Amino acid sequence: MTVTYLVDEKGNKTAVQLSMEDYLSLLESANLLPDHVKEGIKRGQEQGKAGLTKSTEEVMRKYNV
């Protein structure tokens, strides 16, 4: 993968430029999830629909966060 860094007037890297081929390859690999992660997401969605989840506020209170 070949990248070109775009910099501002102070030399700070502000963006990255890469070929469409590299971009599409990176995008494809970023969307791949292991089966156990997909199963966990599906299970969580099912639990949410069944009303078996707690709100963020309840969890935060439980752990004093």
N, C-alpha and C positions, 0 to 999 in steps of 0.2 A: 504494500500500500504506500503510495506516494502522497504526501500532504504538503501543502504550502500554507504557512502561517501568515495571516494578515496582521499587521502591527499598526498602532497609532503613532502619532508624531513623537511620542516619548519612548517608542520601542517596545511597548507592552503588547503582548499577543492578545488580539481581540477576536479573532475568528480563525477557522481552519477551512481551507479549500481542498477538495479531493475530487477525483474523477467520478462520473456517474456510476461506472462499474463498481468502484470501491464503495461508494455510498450505498448502492443497492445491496451489495454483499453485506455491508455492515448492518443495514436496516433489517435484512432477512435474518441475520444471526441474533439480532437484538430481540426479535419477536419469538424466538424459540424458547420454550419453557420445558423443563423436565416434567415427565408425567406426574410425579408426586406433587409438584407445584400446581399443575392443572387440576388434579384431584382435590387438593386442599382448597383451591379457589371455588371449585364446584360445591364442595361440602359446605363451605362458609356461606355461599349464596343460598343453598337449600336451608341451612339453619336460619338465615335471616328471613327468608320467606315464611318459615314456620314459627317465627317469633322467639327463637331460642337464643338470640344474641342480646348483649347488654350495650347500652349507650356508652360513648366515650367518657361522658361525665361519671357514670357509675364506676367504670374501671379506674378512672383517675382517683376518685374518692377512695376506692378500696385500697389502692397502693399509695395513698397520700402524696399524690403528685400534683 
